[in-house]
Amino acid sequence: MIVGIGNDVCDIRRIALVSGRKGERFARKVLGPDEWRVYDYRRGRSAERGLAFLATRFSAKESFSKAIGLGLKVPMRLRDCEILNEPSGKPFIRLHGELAAWFESQGWRAHVTVSDETDYAMTVVVVEHLP
């Protein structure tokens, strides 16, 4: 049974402005440790791809927070929700700490999709109750 759906559209140019003003502080606030490694690698190869990665992760976390109905209130912390990829490329959500314990106690599972174009990132998260 579906218990929540969240979606978000993020303007990558807005993320670029925030990153320009705050430097790495914004990315460090948003990204978990495994996401940081991917971000660091991607921005090392292309600043645009690094920004797109950061924007899609920020957007997916916004979508997740909407789907679980908490917004950005405890136990939902951005760094405790990582959006990673399977070797096949399929994105998945990995939770940490208090957020992981809370989510597991609900008996839920989350699904995420991530997409980006030149100026925008779009994500959808569906949360279902496990049978």
Secondary structure, 3 states (H helix, E strand, C coil): CEEEEEEEEEEHHHHHHHHHHHCHHHHHHHCCHHHHHHHHHHHHHCHHHHHHHHHHHHHHHHHHHHHCCCCCCCCCCHHHEEEEECCCCCEEEEECHHHHHHHHHHCEEEEEEEEECCCEEEEEEEEEECC
